[in-house]
Amino acid sequence: MAGAPAVLEAYQTGGALFDKTSLNATERQIVMLTTSAENGCEYCMAPTARALPCKRSMRRRSTPSARGVAFPI
């Protein structure tokens, strides 16, 4: 993204808009983790999974684990 300022700006703008939704911080992390899992991006999943509070309870209830996606913790 550093080599493409427009992509960086779009990423930052999207993140700022996502933060303004009615979802709380944990729900936003679950959305990001689910999106990363659906896209098969382990690079993105690792920091997102580590950021979740109560990882064990989330692991049982979240969409990725229900589909057999391993959380990289």
C-alpha positions as CSV (number, residue, x, y, z in Angstrom):
1,M,0.0,0.0,0.0
2,A,2.9,2.3,0.6
3,G,3.6,2.4,-3.1
4,A,-0.1,3.2,-4.0
5,P,-1.3,6.2,-2.0
6,A,-4.8,5.9,-3.4
7,V,-5.1,2.3,-2.1
8,L,-3.8,3.3,1.3
9,E,-6.3,6.2,1.5
10,A,-9.2,3.9,0.4
11,Y,-8.1,1.3,3.1
12,Q,-8.0,4.0,5.8
13,T,-11.3,5.5,4.8
14,G,-13.0,2.1,4.7
15,G,-11.6,1.3,8.2
16,A,-12.8,4.7,9.5
17,L,-16.3,4.1,8.1
18,F,-16.4,0.5,9.6
19,D,-15.5,1.9,13.0
20,K,-18.7,4.1,12.8
21,T,-21.1,1.2,12.5
22,S,-23.3,-0.1,15.3
23,L,-21.0,-3.1,15.8
24,N,-18.9,-3.1,18.9
25,A,-15.1,-3.7,18.7
26,T,-15.4,-7.5,19.3
27,E,-18.1,-7.8,16.6
28,R,-15.9,-5.8,14.1
29,Q,-13.0,-8.1,14.8
30,I,-15.2,-11.2,14.2
31,V,-16.3,-9.7,10.8
32,M,-12.7,-9.0,9.9
33,L,-11.6,-12.6,11.0
34,T,-14.5,-14.1,9.1
35,T,-13.6,-12.1,5.9
36,S,-10.0,-13.1,6.2
37,A,-11.0,-16.8,6.7
38,E,-13.3,-16.7,3.7
39,N,-10.5,-15.2,1.6
40,G,-8.0,-17.8,2.9
41,C,-5.7,-15.1,4.2
42,E,-3.8,-16.6,7.1
43,Y,-1.6,-13.4,7.2
44,C,-4.7,-11.4,8.0
45,M,-6.2,-13.9,10.3
46,A,-3.3,-14.2,12.8
47,P,-3.3,-10.6,14.2
48,T,-7.1,-10.4,14.0
49,A,-7.6,-13.7,16.0
50,R,-5.1,-12.5,18.6
51,A,-7.0,-9.3,19.1
52,L,-10.2,-11.0,20.1
53,P,-11.1,-11.0,23.8
54,C,-12.3,-14.3,25.2
55,K,-10.8,-16.3,22.3
56,R,-12.0,-19.7,23.5
57,S,-15.7,-18.7,23.7
58,M,-15.5,-16.9,20.4
59,R,-13.9,-19.8,18.7
60,R,-16.9,-22.0,19.6
61,R,-19.5,-19.5,18.4
62,S,-18.0,-17.8,15.4
63,T,-18.7,-18.6,11.7
64,P,-15.1,-19.5,10.7
65,S,-14.8,-22.3,13.3
66,A,-18.2,-23.6,12.4
67,R,-16.9,-24.1,8.9
68,G,-13.8,-25.9,10.1
69,V,-11.4,-22.9,9.7
70,A,-8.6,-23.1,12.3
71,F,-7.8,-20.0,14.2
72,P,-4.1,-19.3,14.2
73,I,-3.5,-18.6,17.9
